[in-house]
Amino acid sequence: MRTMLTIKMPVEKGNQAVKDGTLPRTMEKFMNDFKPEAAYFLPVDGKRTAIMVFDLKDPSHIPAVAEMFFSGLNAEVTMTPVMNADDLKKGLSNIG
C-alpha cells in the first residue's frame, strides 16, 4: 500500500543526530531498505521533518519502519495511506 511517512525530530535530538552522523545514516538505511518513490525534507513547526512516500508491502513492516526513527531520532512518526492520480481514477471508477 502506498504510504506517506512523516518524521518530525525534536530540535535538540536532531542537532545531535546531525553532529554524530545518526541522521544521515538513519535516512540512508530507510531509503535503501524501502526505496521511497518520493522524499522531501523541510522544516515544520520549527522541527526537522521528512516526508516520504513508499510502498508498505505488509502491515508487519510498520514496527521496522517506525522504530528506526523512534529510537534513532526520538522522532514523531505518522504513516498515512495515500493515492496518486491513477489510484484515485481507478477508485472513482469503481463507485456506483
PDB file of N, CA, C and O in Angstrom:
ATOM      1  N   MET A   1       0.844  -1.175   0.000  1.00  0.00           N
ATOM      2  CA  MET A   1       0.000   0.000   0.000  1.00  0.00           C
ATOM      3  C   MET A   1       0.893   1.242   0.000  1.00  0.00           C
ATOM      4  O   MET A   1       1.833   1.351   0.787  1.00  0.00           O
ATOM      5  N   ARG A   2       0.577   2.172  -0.898  1.00  0.00           N
ATOM      6  CA  ARG A   2       1.319   3.428  -0.941  1.00  0.00           C
ATOM      7  C   ARG A   2       1.064   4.166   0.371  1.00  0.00           C
ATOM      8  O   ARG A   2      -0.084   4.372   0.764  1.00  0.00           O
ATOM      9  N   THR A   3       2.139   4.560   1.040  1.00  0.00           N
ATOM     10  CA  THR A   3       2.056   5.146   2.378  1.00  0.00           C
ATOM     11  C   THR A   3       2.921   6.391   2.453  1.00  0.00           C
ATOM     12  O   THR A   3       4.049   6.413   1.961  1.00  0.00           O
ATOM     13  N   MET A   4       2.371   7.433   3.081  1.00  0.00           N
ATOM     14  CA  MET A   4       3.153   8.639   3.339  1.00  0.00           C
ATOM     15  C   MET A   4       3.670   8.565   4.774  1.00  0.00           C
ATOM     16  O   MET A   4       2.895   8.474   5.726  1.00  0.00           O
ATOM     17  N   LEU A   5       4.964   8.605   4.902  1.00  0.00           N
ATOM     18  CA  LEU A   5       5.641   8.567   6.193  1.00  0.00           C
ATOM     19  C   LEU A   5       6.076   9.986   6.531  1.00  0.00           C
ATOM     20  O   LEU A   5       6.772  10.631   5.746  1.00  0.00           O
ATOM     21  N   THR A   6       5.666  10.473   7.702  1.00  0.00           N
ATOM     22  CA  THR A   6       6.089  11.795   8.161  1.00  0.00           C
ATOM     23  C   THR A   6       6.893  11.608   9.437  1.00  0.00           C
ATOM     24  O   THR A   6       6.442  10.961  10.381  1.00  0.00           O
ATOM     25  N   ILE A   7       8.079  12.179   9.452  1.00  0.00           N
ATOM     26  CA  ILE A   7       9.001  12.057  10.583  1.00  0.00           C
ATOM     27  C   ILE A   7       9.344  13.460  11.051  1.00  0.00           C
ATOM     28  O   ILE A   7       9.885  14.253  10.281  1.00  0.00           O
ATOM     29  N   LYS A   8       9.036  13.779  12.310  1.00  0.00           N
ATOM     30  CA  LYS A   8       9.373  15.084  12.893  1.00  0.00           C
ATOM     31  C   LYS A   8      10.329  14.861  14.052  1.00  0.00           C
ATOM     32  O   LYS A   8      10.033  14.105  14.978  1.00  0.00           O
ATOM     33  N   MET A   9      11.476  15.523  13.993  1.00  0.00           N
ATOM     34  CA  MET A   9      12.507  15.345  15.011  1.00  0.00           C
ATOM     35  C   MET A   9      12.566  16.537  15.952  1.00  0.00           C
ATOM     36  O   MET A   9      12.507  17.680  15.500  1.00  0.00           O
ATOM     37  N   PRO A  10      12.683  16.293  17.255  1.00  0.00           N
ATOM     38  CA  PRO A  10      12.909  17.404  18.180  1.00  0.00           C
ATOM     39  C   PRO A  10      14.224  18.105  17.821  1.00  0.00           C
ATOM     40  O   PRO A  10      15.176  17.455  17.389  1.00  0.00           O
ATOM     41  N   VAL A  11      14.276  19.410  17.995  1.00  0.00           N
ATOM     42  CA  VAL A  11      15.435  20.194  17.565  1.00  0.00           C
ATOM     43  C   VAL A  11      16.729  19.707  18.210  1.00  0.00           C
ATOM     44  O   VAL A  11      17.713  19.481  17.507  1.00  0.00           O
ATOM     45  N   GLU A  12      16.748  19.542  19.525  1.00  0.00           N
ATOM     46  CA  GLU A  12      17.994  19.149  20.196  1.00  0.00           C
ATOM     47  C   GLU A  12      18.476  17.777  19.742  1.00  0.00           C
ATOM     48  O   GLU A  12      19.665  17.598  19.473  1.00  0.00           O
ATOM     49  N   LYS A  13      17.569  16.804  19.652  1.00  0.00           N
ATOM     50  CA  LYS A  13      17.959  15.463  19.207  1.00  0.00           C
ATOM     51  C   LYS A  13      18.389  15.506  17.749  1.00  0.00           C
ATOM     52  O   LYS A  13      19.323  14.804  17.358  1.00  0.00           O
ATOM     53  N   GLY A  14      17.715  16.328  16.933  1.00  0.00           N
ATOM     54  CA  GLY A  14      18.107  16.476  15.532  1.00  0.00           C
ATOM     55  C   GLY A  14      19.493  17.067  15.393  1.00  0.00           C
ATOM     56  O   GLY A  14      20.278  16.618  14.558  1.00  0.00           O
ATOM     57  N   ASN A  15      19.811  18.095  16.220  1.00  0.00           N
ATOM     58  CA  ASN A  15      21.148  18.689  16.200  1.00  0.00           C
ATOM     59  C   ASN A  15      22.200  17.647  16.537  1.00  0.00           C
ATOM     60  O   ASN A  15      23.230  17.550  15.869  1.00  0.00           O
ATOM     61  N   GLN A  16      21.933  16.874  17.574  1.00  0.00           N
ATOM     62  CA  GLN A  16      22.868  15.826  17.988  1.00  0.00           C
ATOM     63  C   GLN A  16      23.031  14.783  16.880  1.00  0.00           C
ATOM     64  O   GLN A  16      24.142  14.333  16.601  1.00  0.00           O
ATOM     65  N   ALA A  17      21.902  14.400  16.243  1.00  0.00           N
ATOM     66  CA  ALA A  17      21.936  13.379  15.198  1.00  0.00           C
ATOM     67  C   ALA A  17      22.699  13.846  13.959  1.00  0.00           C
ATOM     68  O   ALA A  17      23.317  13.038  13.267  1.00  0.00           O
ATOM     69  N   VAL A  18      22.655  15.142  13.682  1.00  0.00           N
ATOM     70  CA  VAL A  18      23.442  15.686  12.569  1.00  0.00           C
ATOM     71  C   VAL A  18      24.926  15.612  12.929  1.00  0.00           C
ATOM     72  O   VAL A  18      25.745  15.172  12.122  1.00  0.00           O
ATOM     73  N   LYS A  19      25.263  16.044  14.140  1.00  0.00           N
ATOM     74  CA  LYS A  19      26.668  16.080  14.570  1.00  0.00           C
ATOM     75  C   LYS A  19      27.299  14.701  14.654  1.00  0.00           C
ATOM     76  O   LYS A  19      28.452  14.518  14.262  1.00  0.00           O
ATOM     77  N   ASP A  20      26.540  13.717  15.171  1.00  0.00           N
ATOM     78  CA  ASP A  20      27.142  12.382  15.357  1.00  0.00           C
ATOM     79  C   ASP A  20      26.913  11.439  14.175  1.00  0.00           C
ATOM     80  O   ASP A  20      27.360  10.292  14.199  1.00  0.00           O
ATOM     81  N   GLY A  21      26.219  11.918  13.142  1.00  0.00           N
ATOM     82  CA  GLY A  21      26.023  11.121  11.930  1.00  0.00           C
ATOM     83  C   GLY A  21      24.815  10.197  11.952  1.00  0.00           C
ATOM     84  O   GLY A  21      24.564   9.484  10.980  1.00  0.00           O
ATOM     85  N   THR A  22      24.067  10.201  13.044  1.00  0.00           N
ATOM     86  CA  THR A  22      22.893   9.330  13.143  1.00  0.00           C
ATOM     87  C   THR A  22      21.835   9.695  12.105  1.00  0.00           C
ATOM     88  O   THR A  22      21.232   8.807  11.501  1.00  0.00           O
ATOM     89  N   LEU A  23      21.605  10.974  11.894  1.00  0.00           N
ATOM     90  CA  LEU A  23      20.554  11.404  10.963  1.00  0.00           C
ATOM     91  C   LEU A  23      20.821  10.905   9.541  1.00  0.00           C
ATOM     92  O   LEU A  23      19.950  10.250   8.968  1.00  0.00           O
ATOM     93  N   PRO A  24      21.978  11.184   8.950  1.00  0.00           N
ATOM     94  CA  PRO A  24      22.178  10.689   7.582  1.00  0.00           C
ATOM     95  C   PRO A  24      22.189   9.163   7.496  1.00  0.00           C
ATOM     96  O   PRO A  24      21.700   8.605   6.514  1.00  0.00           O
ATOM     97  N   ARG A  25      22.736   8.481   8.501  1.00  0.00           N
ATOM     98  CA  ARG A  25      22.747   7.006   8.478  1.00  0.00           C
ATOM     99  C   ARG A  25      21.326   6.445   8.538  1.00  0.00           C
ATOM    100  O   ARG A  25      20.998   5.497   7.824  1.00  0.00           O
ATOM    101  N   THR A  26      20.490   7.031   9.390  1.00  0.00           N
ATOM    102  CA  THR A  26      19.114   6.550   9.532  1.00  0.00           C
ATOM    103  C   THR A  26      18.329   6.777   8.244  1.00  0.00           C
ATOM    104  O   THR A  26      17.610   5.887   7.791  1.00  0.00           O
ATOM    105  N   MET A  27      18.462   7.954   7.655  1.00  0.00           N
ATOM    106  CA  MET A  27      17.753   8.246   6.413  1.00  0.00           C
ATOM    107  C   MET A  27      18.233   7.339   5.280  1.00  0.00           C
ATOM    108  O   MET A  27      17.428   6.832   4.498  1.00  0.00           O
ATOM    109  N   GLU A  28      19.539   7.141   5.200  1.00  0.00           N
ATOM    110  CA  GLU A  28      20.096   6.284   4.158  1.00  0.00           C
ATOM    111  C   GLU A  28      19.609   4.845   4.311  1.00  0.00           C
ATOM    112  O   GLU A  28      19.294   4.188   3.319  1.00  0.00           O
ATOM    113  N   LYS A  29      19.547   4.354   5.546  1.00  0.00           N
ATOM    114  CA  LYS A  29      19.063   2.989   5.780  1.00  0.00           C
ATOM    115  C   LYS A  29      17.620   2.850   5.315  1.00  0.00           C
ATOM    116  O   LYS A  29      17.276   1.885   4.633  1.00  0.00           O
ATOM    117  N   PHE A  30      16.768   3.817   5.683  1.00  0.00           N
ATOM    118  CA  PHE A  30      15.375   3.750   5.248  1.00  0.00           C
ATOM    119  C   PHE A  30      15.301   3.774   3.724  1.00  0.00           C
ATOM    120  O   PHE A  30      14.593   2.965   3.123  1.00  0.00           O
ATOM    121  N   MET A  31      16.026   4.695   3.103  1.00  0.00           N
ATOM    122  CA  MET A  31      15.978   4.828   1.648  1.00  0.00           C
ATOM    123  C   MET A  31      16.441   3.538   0.963  1.00  0.00           C
ATOM    124  O   MET A  31      15.845   3.116  -0.028  1.00  0.00           O
ATOM    125  N   ASN A  32      17.481   2.922   1.475  1.00  0.00           N
ATOM    126  CA  ASN A  32      17.978   1.672   0.890  1.00  0.00           C
ATOM    127  C   ASN A  32      17.018   0.511   1.110  1.00  0.00           C
ATOM    128  O   ASN A  32      16.816  -0.309   0.215  1.00  0.00           O
ATOM    129  N   ASP A  33      16.425   0.440   2.304  1.00  0.00           N
ATOM    130  CA  ASP A  33      15.546  -0.686   2.641  1.00  0.00           C
ATOM    131  C   ASP A  33      14.172  -0.588   1.983  1.00  0.00           C
ATOM    132  O   ASP A  33      13.622  -1.604   1.559  1.00  0.00           O
ATOM    133  N   PHE A  34      13.607   0.622   1.891  1.00  0.00           N
ATOM    134  CA  PHE A  34      12.222   0.772   1.463  1.00  0.00           C
ATOM    135  C   PHE A  34      12.043   1.510   0.133  1.00  0.00           C
ATOM    136  O   PHE A  34      10.921   1.597  -0.367  1.00  0.00           O
ATOM    137  N   LYS A  35      13.106   2.035  -0.441  1.00  0.00           N
ATOM    138  CA  LYS A  35      13.089   2.649  -1.774  1.00  0.00           C
ATOM    139  C   LYS A  35      11.883   3.570  -1.996  1.00  0.00           C
ATOM    140  O   LYS A  35      11.047   3.287  -2.853  1.00  0.00           O
ATOM    141  N   PRO A  36      11.782   4.662  -1.240  1.00  0.00           N
ATOM    142  CA  PRO A  36      10.627   5.552  -1.421  1.00  0.00           C
ATOM    143  C   PRO A  36      10.563   6.117  -2.839  1.00  0.00           C
ATOM    144  O   PRO A  36      11.585   6.363  -3.481  1.00  0.00           O
ATOM    145  N   GLU A  37       9.332   6.313  -3.305  1.00  0.00           N
ATOM    146  CA  GLU A  37       9.146   6.911  -4.630  1.00  0.00           C
ATOM    147  C   GLU A  37       9.346   8.421  -4.585  1.00  0.00           C
ATOM    148  O   GLU A  37       9.587   9.050  -5.615  1.00  0.00           O
ATOM    149  N   ALA A  38       9.245   8.999  -3.393  1.00  0.00           N
ATOM    150  CA  ALA A  38       9.482  10.432  -3.208  1.00  0.00           C
ATOM    151  C   ALA A  38       9.977  10.666  -1.789  1.00  0.00           C
ATOM    152  O   ALA A  38       9.573   9.970  -0.857  1.00  0.00           O
ATOM    153  N   ALA A  39      10.852  11.650  -1.632  1.00  0.00           N
ATOM    154  CA  ALA A  39      11.363  12.017  -0.303  1.00  0.00           C
ATOM    155  C   ALA A  39      11.594  13.520  -0.273  1.00  0.00           C
ATOM    156  O   ALA A  39      12.263  14.081  -1.140  1.00  0.00           O
ATOM    157  N   TYR A  40      11.026  14.160   0.746  1.00  0.00           N
ATOM    158  CA  TYR A  40      11.150  15.608   0.906  1.00  0.00           C
ATOM    159  C   TYR A  40      11.601  15.912   2.325  1.00  0.00           C
ATOM    160  O   TYR A  40      11.210  15.226   3.270  1.00  0.00           O
ATOM    161  N   PHE A  41      12.417  16.934   2.470  1.00  0.00           N
ATOM    162  CA  PHE A  41      12.967  17.308   3.772  1.00  0.00           C
ATOM    163  C   PHE A  41      12.712  18.797   3.958  1.00  0.00           C
ATOM    164  O   PHE A  41      13.075  19.606   3.104  1.00  0.00           O
ATOM    165  N   LEU A  42      12.081  19.159   5.084  1.00  0.00           N
ATOM    166  CA  LEU A  42      11.629  20.525   5.271  1.00  0.00           C
ATOM    167  C   LEU A  42      11.442  20.830   6.758  1.00  0.00           C
ATOM    168  O   LEU A  42      11.315  19.911   7.566  1.00  0.00           O
ATOM    169  N   PRO A  43      11.426  22.098   7.118  1.00  0.00           N
ATOM    170  CA  PRO A  43      11.079  22.442   8.492  1.00  0.00           C
ATOM    171  C   PRO A  43       9.560  22.537   8.637  1.00  0.00           C
ATOM    172  O   PRO A  43       8.889  23.147   7.806  1.00  0.00           O
ATOM    173  N   VAL A  44       9.026  21.933   9.692  1.00  0.00           N
ATOM    174  CA  VAL A  44       7.605  22.037  10.022  1.00  0.00           C
ATOM    175  C   VAL A  44       7.511  22.368  11.503  1.00  0.00           C
ATOM    176  O   VAL A  44       8.043  21.641  12.342  1.00  0.00           O
ATOM    177  N   ASP A  45       6.837  23.462  11.825  1.00  0.00           N
ATOM    178  CA  ASP A  45       6.714  23.894  13.221  1.00  0.00           C
ATOM    179  C   ASP A  45       8.084  23.995  13.895  1.00  0.00           C
ATOM    180  O   ASP A  45       8.223  23.693  15.080  1.00  0.00           O
ATOM    181  N   GLY A  46       9.088  24.418  13.136  1.00  0.00           N
ATOM    182  CA  GLY A  46      10.426  24.600  13.684  1.00  0.00           C
ATOM    183  C   GLY A  46      11.205  23.315  13.909  1.00  0.00           C
ATOM    184  O   GLY A  46      12.248  23.336  14.563  1.00  0.00           O
ATOM    185  N   LYS A  47      10.718  22.189  13.377  1.00  0.00           N
ATOM    186  CA  LYS A  47      11.406  20.905  13.567  1.00  0.00           C
ATOM    187  C   LYS A  47      11.840  20.344  12.222  1.00  0.00           C
ATOM    188  O   LYS A  47      11.158  20.509  11.211  1.00  0.00           O
ATOM    189  N   ARG A  48      12.995  19.673  12.231  1.00  0.00           N
ATOM    190  CA  ARG A  48      13.416  18.953  11.037  1.00  0.00           C
ATOM    191  C   ARG A  48      12.354  17.902  10.734  1.00  0.00           C
ATOM    192  O   ARG A  48      11.941  17.145  11.612  1.00  0.00           O
ATOM    193  N   THR A  49      11.923  17.869   9.480  1.00  0.00           N
ATOM    194  CA  THR A  49      10.856  16.954   9.091  1.00  0.00           C
ATOM    195  C   THR A  49      11.215  16.292   7.772  1.00  0.00           C
ATOM    196  O   THR A  49      11.795  16.912   6.881  1.00  0.00           O
ATOM    197  N   ALA A  50      10.860  15.027   7.667  1.00  0.00           N
ATOM    198  CA  ALA A  50      10.995  14.296   6.407  1.00  0.00           C
ATOM    199  C   ALA A  50       9.622  13.734   6.060  1.00  0.00           C
ATOM    200  O   ALA A  50       8.905  13.227   6.922  1.00  0.00           O
ATOM    201  N   ILE A  51       9.273  13.832   4.789  1.00  0.00           N
ATOM    202  CA  ILE A  51       8.037  13.238   4.287  1.00  0.00           C
ATOM    203  C   ILE A  51       8.443  12.341   3.127  1.00  0.00           C
ATOM    204  O   ILE A  51       9.026  12.799   2.144  1.00  0.00           O
ATOM    205  N   MET A  52       8.125  11.056   3.256  1.00  0.00           N
ATOM    206  CA  MET A  52       8.495  10.097   2.227  1.00  0.00           C
ATOM    207  C   MET A  52       7.288   9.252   1.860  1.00  0.00           C
ATOM    208  O   MET A  52       6.478   8.892   2.714  1.00  0.00           O
ATOM    209  N   VAL A  53       7.184   8.945   0.588  1.00  0.00           N
ATOM    210  CA  VAL A  53       6.110   8.081   0.097  1.00  0.00           C
ATOM    211  C   VAL A  53       6.762   6.781  -0.360  1.00  0.00           C
ATOM    212  O   VAL A  53       7.675   6.776  -1.185  1.00  0.00           O
ATOM    213  N   PHE A  54       6.264   5.674   0.200  1.00  0.00           N
ATOM    214  CA  PHE A  54       6.861   4.375  -0.098  1.00  0.00           C
ATOM    215  C   PHE A  54       5.775   3.307  -0.108  1.00  0.00           C
ATOM    216  O   PHE A  54       4.644   3.556   0.310  1.00  0.00           O
ATOM    217  N   ASP A  55       6.123   2.124  -0.584  1.00  0.00           N
ATOM    218  CA  ASP A  55       5.194   1.005  -0.621  1.00  0.00           C
ATOM    219  C   ASP A  55       5.347   0.197   0.664  1.00  0.00           C
ATOM    220  O   ASP A  55       6.363  -0.466   0.873  1.00  0.00           O
ATOM    221  N   LEU A  56       4.332   0.259   1.520  1.00  0.00           N
ATOM    222  CA  LEU A  56       4.302  -0.566   2.726  1.00  0.00           C
ATOM    223  C   LEU A  56       3.715  -1.906   2.306  1.00  0.00           C
ATOM    224  O   LEU A  56       2.497  -2.058   2.211  1.00  0.00           O
ATOM    225  N   LYS A  57       4.582  -2.868   2.057  1.00  0.00           N
ATOM    226  CA  LYS A  57       4.150  -4.140   1.483  1.00  0.00           C
ATOM    227  C   LYS A  57       3.271  -4.944   2.426  1.00  0.00           C
ATOM    228  O   LYS A  57       2.406  -5.699   1.982  1.00  0.00           O
ATOM    229  N   ASP A  58       3.488  -4.786   3.726  1.00  0.00           N
ATOM    230  CA  ASP A  58       2.724  -5.551   4.709  1.00  0.00           C
ATOM    231  C   ASP A  58       2.685  -4.759   6.010  1.00  0.00           C
ATOM    232  O   ASP A  58       3.689  -4.155   6.386  1.00  0.00           O
ATOM    233  N   PRO A  59       1.548  -4.748   6.709  1.00  0.00           N
ATOM    234  CA  PRO A  59       1.477  -4.012   7.973  1.00  0.00           C
ATOM    235  C   PRO A  59       2.509  -4.474   9.007  1.00  0.00           C
ATOM    236  O   PRO A  59       2.846  -3.728   9.926  1.00  0.00           O
ATOM    237  N   SER A  60       3.003  -5.688   8.857  1.00  0.00           N
ATOM    238  CA  SER A  60       4.017  -6.165   9.802  1.00  0.00           C
ATOM    239  C   SER A  60       5.331  -5.402   9.679  1.00  0.00           C
ATOM    240  O   SER A  60       6.203  -5.539  10.536  1.00  0.00           O
ATOM    241  N   HIS A  61       5.485  -4.599   8.623  1.00  0.00           N
ATOM    242  CA  HIS A  61       6.690  -3.782   8.459  1.00  0.00           C
ATOM    243  C   HIS A  61       6.619  -2.468   9.240  1.00  0.00           C
ATOM    244  O   HIS A  61       7.622  -1.764   9.357  1.00  0.00           O
ATOM    245  N   ILE A  62       5.449  -2.135   9.770  1.00  0.00           N
ATOM    246  CA  ILE A  62       5.302  -0.868  10.495  1.00  0.00           C
ATOM    247  C   ILE A  62       6.309  -0.739  11.635  1.00  0.00           C
ATOM    248  O   ILE A  62       6.955   0.303  11.740  1.00  0.00           O
ATOM    249  N   PRO A  63       6.475  -1.747  12.493  1.00  0.00           N
ATOM    250  CA  PRO A  63       7.465  -1.591  13.571  1.00  0.00           C
ATOM    251  C   PRO A  63       8.888  -1.359  13.052  1.00  0.00           C
ATOM    252  O   PRO A  63       9.634  -0.568  13.630  1.00  0.00           O
ATOM    253  N   ALA A  64       9.263  -2.031  11.985  1.00  0.00           N
ATOM    254  CA  ALA A  64      10.619  -1.863  11.446  1.00  0.00           C
ATOM    255  C   ALA A  64      10.830  -0.444  10.936  1.00  0.00           C
ATOM    256  O   ALA A  64      11.903   0.131  11.116  1.00  0.00           O
ATOM    257  N   VAL A  65       9.814   0.115  10.305  1.00  0.00           N
ATOM    258  CA  VAL A  65       9.914   1.484   9.801  1.00  0.00           C
ATOM    259  C   VAL A  65       9.936   2.471  10.965  1.00  0.00           C
ATOM    260  O   VAL A  65      10.851   3.286  11.082  1.00  0.00           O
ATOM    261  N   ALA A  66       8.932   2.389  11.813  1.00  0.00           N
ATOM    262  CA  ALA A  66       8.783   3.377  12.878  1.00  0.00           C
ATOM    263  C   ALA A  66       9.922   3.331  13.891  1.00  0.00           C
ATOM    264  O   ALA A  66      10.408   4.376  14.323  1.00  0.00           O
ATOM    265  N   GLU A  67      10.345   2.148  14.267  1.00  0.00           N
ATOM    266  CA  GLU A  67      11.324   2.025  15.350  1.00  0.00           C
ATOM    267  C   GLU A  67      12.654   2.684  15.017  1.00  0.00           C
ATOM    268  O   GLU A  67      13.306   3.240  15.901  1.00  0.00           O
ATOM    269  N   MET A  68      13.063   2.631  13.761  1.00  0.00           N
ATOM    270  CA  MET A  68      14.353   3.254  13.422  1.00  0.00           C
ATOM    271  C   MET A  68      14.314   4.763  13.667  1.00  0.00           C
ATOM    272  O   MET A  68      15.343   5.364  13.976  1.00  0.00           O
ATOM    273  N   PHE A  69      13.142   5.378  13.531  1.00  0.00           N
ATOM    274  CA  PHE A  69      13.015   6.817  13.755  1.00  0.00           C
ATOM    275  C   PHE A  69      12.674   7.139  15.216  1.00  0.00           C
ATOM    276  O   PHE A  69      13.110   8.161  15.746  1.00  0.00           O
ATOM    277  N   PHE A  70      11.895   6.266  15.863  1.00  0.00           N
ATOM    278  CA  PHE A  70      11.614   6.452  17.289  1.00  0.00           C
ATOM    279  C   PHE A  70      12.907   6.371  18.094  1.00  0.00           C
ATOM    280  O   PHE A  70      13.256   7.299  18.823  1.00  0.00           O
ATOM    281  N   SER A  71      13.610   5.254  17.955  1.00  0.00           N
ATOM    282  CA  SER A  71      14.791   5.029  18.802  1.00  0.00           C
ATOM    283  C   SER A  71      16.008   5.802  18.319  1.00  0.00           C
ATOM    284  O   SER A  71      16.793   6.285  19.135  1.00  0.00           O
ATOM    285  N   GLY A  72      16.181   5.928  17.012  1.00  0.00           N
ATOM    286  CA  GLY A  72      17.362   6.597  16.490  1.00  0.00           C
ATOM    287  C   GLY A  72      17.315   8.103  16.560  1.00  0.00           C
ATOM    288  O   GLY A  72      18.348   8.754  16.724  1.00  0.00           O
ATOM    289  N   LEU A  73      16.098   8.678  16.435  1.00  0.00           N
ATOM    290  CA  LEU A  73      15.990  10.137  16.330  1.00  0.00           C
ATOM    291  C   LEU A  73      14.997  10.747  17.315  1.00  0.00           C
ATOM    292  O   LEU A  73      14.792  11.961  17.314  1.00  0.00           O
ATOM    293  N   ASN A  74      14.385   9.924  18.148  1.00  0.00           N
ATOM    294  CA  ASN A  74      13.372  10.408  19.098  1.00  0.00           C
ATOM    295  C   ASN A  74      12.267  11.172  18.359  1.00  0.00           C
ATOM    296  O   ASN A  74      11.752  12.173  18.858  1.00  0.00           O
ATOM    297  N   ALA A  75      11.914  10.688  17.173  1.00  0.00           N
ATOM    298  CA  ALA A  75      11.007  11.408  16.285  1.00  0.00           C
ATOM    299  C   ALA A  75       9.548  11.031  16.499  1.00  0.00           C
ATOM    300  O   ALA A  75       9.224   9.952  16.994  1.00  0.00           O
ATOM    301  N   GLU A  76       8.676  11.964  16.108  1.00  0.00           N
ATOM    302  CA  GLU A  76       7.251  11.683  15.965  1.00  0.00           C
ATOM    303  C   GLU A  76       7.091  11.041  14.590  1.00  0.00           C
ATOM    304  O   GLU A  76       7.627  11.551  13.606  1.00  0.00           O
ATOM    305  N   VAL A  77       6.368   9.941  14.512  1.00  0.00           N
ATOM    306  CA  VAL A  77       6.219   9.214  13.260  1.00  0.00           C
ATOM    307  C   VAL A  77       4.737   9.012  12.961  1.00  0.00           C
ATOM    308  O   VAL A  77       3.982   8.551  13.817  1.00  0.00           O
ATOM    309  N   THR A  78       4.327   9.355  11.755  1.00  0.00           N
ATOM    310  CA  THR A  78       2.975   9.032  11.309  1.00  0.00           C
ATOM    311  C   THR A  78       3.054   8.359   9.950  1.00  0.00           C
ATOM    312  O   THR A  78       3.914   8.682   9.131  1.00  0.00           O
ATOM    313  N   MET A  79       2.148   7.419   9.722  1.00  0.00           N
ATOM    314  CA  MET A  79       2.037   6.742   8.433  1.00  0.00           C
ATOM    315  C   MET A  79       0.587   6.845   7.976  1.00  0.00           C
ATOM    316  O   MET A  79      -0.339   6.494   8.709  1.00  0.00           O
ATOM    317  N   THR A  80       0.410   7.330   6.759  1.00  0.00           N
ATOM    318  CA  THR A  80      -0.919   7.580   6.230  1.00  0.00           C
ATOM    319  C   THR A  80      -1.045   6.935   4.852  1.00  0.00           C
ATOM    320  O   THR A  80      -0.209   7.183   3.983  1.00  0.00           O
ATOM    321  N   PRO A  81      -2.077   6.109   4.634  1.00  0.00           N
ATOM    322  CA  PRO A  81      -2.280   5.584   3.274  1.00  0.00           C
ATOM    323  C   PRO A  81      -2.595   6.739   2.335  1.00  0.00           C
ATOM    324  O   PRO A  81      -3.362   7.636   2.684  1.00  0.00           O
ATOM    325  N   VAL A  82      -2.002   6.719   1.138  1.00  0.00           N
ATOM    326  CA  VAL A  82      -2.223   7.785   0.161  1.00  0.00           C
ATOM    327  C   VAL A  82      -2.405   7.182  -1.232  1.00  0.00           C
ATOM    328  O   VAL A  82      -2.061   6.025  -1.476  1.00  0.00           O
ATOM    329  N   MET A  83      -2.958   8.002  -2.147  1.00  0.00           N
ATOM    330  CA  MET A  83      -3.151   7.596  -3.540  1.00  0.00           C
ATOM    331  C   MET A  83      -2.469   8.603  -4.456  1.00  0.00           C
ATOM    332  O   MET A  83      -2.305   9.772  -4.108  1.00  0.00           O
ATOM    333  N   ASN A  84      -2.079   8.132  -5.622  1.00  0.00           N
ATOM    334  CA  ASN A  84      -1.675   9.064  -6.662  1.00  0.00           C
ATOM    335  C   ASN A  84      -2.885   9.271  -7.578  1.00  0.00           C
ATOM    336  O   ASN A  84      -3.955   8.721  -7.319  1.00  0.00           O
ATOM    337  N   ALA A  85      -2.727  10.045  -8.625  1.00  0.00           N
ATOM    338  CA  ALA A  85      -3.858  10.360  -9.503  1.00  0.00           C
ATOM    339  C   ALA A  85      -4.434   9.110 -10.164  1.00  0.00           C
ATOM    340  O   ALA A  85      -5.650   8.993 -10.309  1.00  0.00           O
ATOM    341  N   ASP A  86      -3.578   8.182 -10.563  1.00  0.00           N
ATOM    342  CA  ASP A  86      -4.064   6.941 -11.177  1.00  0.00           C
ATOM    343  C   ASP A  86      -4.880   6.110 -10.189  1.00  0.00           C
ATOM    344  O   ASP A  86      -5.913   5.544 -10.550  1.00  0.00           O
ATOM    345  N   ASP A  87      -4.410   6.038  -8.933  1.00  0.00           N
ATOM    346  CA  ASP A  87      -5.160   5.306  -7.900  1.00  0.00           C
ATOM    347  C   ASP A  87      -6.532   5.926  -7.692  1.00  0.00           C
ATOM    348  O   ASP A  87      -7.528   5.212  -7.573  1.00  0.00           O
ATOM    349  N   LEU A  88      -6.588   7.252  -7.647  1.00  0.00           N
ATOM    350  CA  LEU A  88      -7.856   7.942  -7.451  1.00  0.00           C
ATOM    351  C   LEU A  88      -8.806   7.665  -8.610  1.00  0.00           C
ATOM    352  O   LEU A  88      -9.982   7.374  -8.394  1.00  0.00           O
ATOM    353  N   LYS A  89      -8.300   7.753  -9.835  1.00  0.00           N
ATOM    354  CA  LYS A  89      -9.116   7.496 -11.007  1.00  0.00           C
ATOM    355  C   LYS A  89      -9.687   6.086 -10.960  1.00  0.00           C
ATOM    356  O   LYS A  89     -10.873   5.880 -11.218  1.00  0.00           O
ATOM    357  N   LYS A  90      -8.847   5.124 -10.633  1.00  0.00           N
ATOM    358  CA  LYS A  90      -9.298   3.727 -10.545  1.00  0.00           C
ATOM    359  C   LYS A  90     -10.359   3.587  -9.442  1.00  0.00           C
ATOM    360  O   LYS A  90     -11.382   2.933  -9.643  1.00  0.00           O
ATOM    361  N   GLY A  91     -10.113   4.193  -8.298  1.00  0.00           N
ATOM    362  CA  GLY A  91     -11.059   4.108  -7.193  1.00  0.00           C
ATOM    363  C   GLY A  91     -12.400   4.739  -7.531  1.00  0.00           C
ATOM    364  O   GLY A  91     -13.451   4.189  -7.203  1.00  0.00           O
ATOM    365  N   LEU A  92     -12.364   5.899  -8.189  1.00  0.00           N
ATOM    366  CA  LEU A  92     -13.614   6.587  -8.541  1.00  0.00           C
ATOM    367  C   LEU A  92     -14.391   5.821  -9.599  1.00  0.00           C
ATOM    368  O   LEU A  92     -15.620   5.881  -9.641  1.00  0.00           O
ATOM    369  N   SER A  93     -13.670   5.096 -10.459  1.00  0.00           N
ATOM    370  CA  SER A  93     -14.376   4.324 -11.498  1.00  0.00           C
ATOM    371  C   SER A  93     -15.139   3.146 -10.897  1.00  0.00           C
ATOM    372  O   SER A  93     -16.041   2.604 -11.536  1.00  0.00           O
ATOM    373  N   ASN A  94     -14.789   2.749  -9.689  1.00  0.00           N
ATOM    374  CA  ASN A  94     -15.469   1.630  -9.028  1.00  0.00           C
ATOM    375  C   ASN A  94     -16.684   2.069  -8.224  1.00  0.00           C
ATOM    376  O   ASN A  94     -17.382   1.230  -7.656  1.00  0.00           O
ATOM    377  N   ILE A  95     -16.945   3.361  -8.168  1.00  0.00           N
ATOM    378  CA  ILE A  95     -18.087   3.864  -7.391  1.00  0.00           C
ATOM    379  C   ILE A  95     -19.335   3.819  -8.278  1.00  0.00           C
ATOM    380  O   ILE A  95     -19.318   4.277  -9.420  1.00  0.00           O
ATOM    381  N   GLY A  96     -20.396   3.269  -7.738  1.00  0.00           N
ATOM    382  CA  GLY A  96     -21.707   3.268  -8.392  1.00  0.00           C
ATOM    383  C   GLY A  96     -21.708   2.552  -9.671  1.00  0.00           C
ATOM    384  O   GLY A  96     -22.744   2.470 -10.332  1.00  0.00           O
TER     385      GLY A  96
END
